[in-house]
Amino acid sequence: MYFMRVLFLFFLLCVSANSDDLDKDIKTFRAQFIQNVRGDSSVKASYEGIIEAKAPGFAKWIYFKPLKKEIYIDGRDVVVYEPNLFQATITHLKQETDFISILKKAVISKDGRYCSKVGDTSYMLTFKDKKPYLLEFVDEFGNATEIKFSNVLINATIDDKDFIFVPSDDIDVIYQK
């Protein structure tokens, strides 16, 4: 569940950013995104979609391209719904990293990006017009990932129910530990 680590770190970095970068604390976040994964300088994969997040632990990624996929995090469980496969996989969250401690160590670099480290991976978050704009990191396989955010809405009303996946009767639900 590598993407969960990225999502939580991103959201918590946003919440913890100082007032020089934000007018107010971020409680909710909604944006369109384009995610590019590069290996050896060429684009290996490109994704597009929408992200919504709400403190303390709610998030939803909806991928439109290249394939439809929805990822729901409700603070306890992660659901990965793949409509083309008529399947949802539910995994119970295991807190493996103390993100609050990591965030307390996040520092602003000379180039203005917020930097934090989880394991061997360093994450850089760039703000533009006082809103999260770009998240960059290199994973353990050497793939460089950048996620650009557009049409960013900060502190819009988002109902907790938006982060709850309700399966239809025509899909298989797989529970993983």
GIDA-V304721 format. One record per backbone hydrogen bond with DSSP energy under -0.5 kcal/mol. NH is the residue of the N-H (numbers start at 0). CO is the residue of the C=O. E is the energy in kcal/mol with one decimal. If there is no record, write none. Layout:
nh=<NH & NH>
co=<CO & CO>
e=<E & E>
//
This chain:
nh=<3 & 4 & 5 & 6 & 7 & 8 & 9 & 10 & 11 & 12 & 13 & 14 & 15 & 16 & 16 & 20 & 21 & 26 & 28 & 29 & 30 & 31 & 32 & 33 & 34 & 35 & 35 & 36 & 37 & 37 & 38 & 41 & 43 & 44 & 46 & 47 & 48 & 49 & 50 & 51 & 52 & 53 & 54 & 57 & 58 & 59 & 60 & 61 & 62 & 62 & 63 & 64 & 68 & 69 & 70 & 71 & 72 & 73 & 74 & 77 & 78 & 79 & 80 & 80 & 81 & 81 & 82 & 84 & 85 & 85 & 86 & 87 & 88 & 89 & 89 & 90 & 90 & 91 & 92 & 94 & 95 & 98 & 101 & 102 & 103 & 104 & 104 & 105 & 106 & 108 & 108 & 111 & 113 & 114 & 115 & 117 & 120 & 122 & 123 & 124 & 125 & 127 & 130 & 132 & 133 & 134 & 135 & 136 & 137 & 138 & 141 & 143 & 144 & 144 & 145 & 146 & 147 & 147 & 148 & 149 & 152 & 154 & 161 & 162 & 163 & 164 & 166 & 170 & 171 & 173 & 173 & 175 & 175>
co=<0 & 0 & 1 & 2 & 3 & 4 & 5 & 6 & 7 & 8 & 9 & 10 & 11 & 12 & 13 & 17 & 17 & 24 & 52 & 152 & 50 & 149 & 48 & 147 & 46 & 33 & 145 & 44 & 35 & 143 & 41 & 38 & 36 & 36 & 34 & 64 & 32 & 61 & 30 & 59 & 28 & 57 & 26 & 53 & 72 & 51 & 70 & 49 & 60 & 68 & 47 & 47 & 62 & 80 & 60 & 78 & 58 & 76 & 56 & 90 & 71 & 88 & 69 & 78 & 79 & 86 & 80 & 81 & 81 & 82 & 81 & 171 & 79 & 87 & 173 & 77 & 88 & 175 & 75 & 92 & 93 & 96 & 97 & 98 & 99 & 100 & 101 & 102 & 114 & 106 & 112 & 108 & 124 & 106 & 122 & 120 & 117 & 115 & 135 & 113 & 133 & 130 & 127 & 125 & 125 & 146 & 123 & 144 & 121 & 142 & 138 & 37 & 136 & 142 & 35 & 134 & 33 & 145 & 132 & 31 & 29 & 27 & 158 & 159 & 160 & 162 & 164 & 167 & 85 & 87 & 171 & 89 & 173>
e=<-0.8 & -1.0 & -1.7 & -2.8 & -2.9 & -2.2 & -2.7 & -2.8 & -2.8 & -2.5 & -2.2 & -2.4 & -2.1 & -0.9 & -0.8 & -1.8 & -1.2 & -0.6 & -2.5 & -2.0 & -2.2 & -2.6 & -2.7 & -1.9 & -2.6 & -0.5 & -2.6 & -2.8 & -0.5 & -3.4 & -2.2 & -1.5 & -3.1 & -1.6 & -2.8 & -2.0 & -2.0 & -2.3 & -2.9 & -2.4 & -2.6 & -2.4 & -2.9 & -2.4 & -2.4 & -2.8 & -2.3 & -3.0 & -0.5 & -3.3 & -3.1 & -1.5 & -1.6 & -2.5 & -3.0 & -2.6 & -3.0 & -1.9 & -0.7 & -2.9 & -2.6 & -2.6 & -3.3 & -0.6 & -0.5 & -3.1 & -0.6 & -1.4 & -0.6 & -0.7 & -1.5 & -2.6 & -2.3 & -0.5 & -3.4 & -2.8 & -0.5 & -0.9 & -3.2 & -0.5 & -1.1 & -1.3 & -1.7 & -2.8 & -2.0 & -0.8 & -0.8 & -1.1 & -1.9 & -0.5 & -3.1 & -2.0 & -2.8 & -2.9 & -1.9 & -2.8 & -2.4 & -3.3 & -2.5 & -2.5 & -3.1 & -2.9 & -1.2 & -3.1 & -1.7 & -2.2 & -2.6 & -2.1 & -0.6 & -2.5 & -2.1 & -2.4 & -3.4 & -0.5 & -2.3 & -2.7 & -2.6 & -0.5 & -2.8 & -2.2 & -3.2 & -2.3 & -1.9 & -1.8 & -1.7 & -0.6 & -0.6 & -1.1 & -2.8 & -3.2 & -0.5 & -3.1 & -0.5>
//
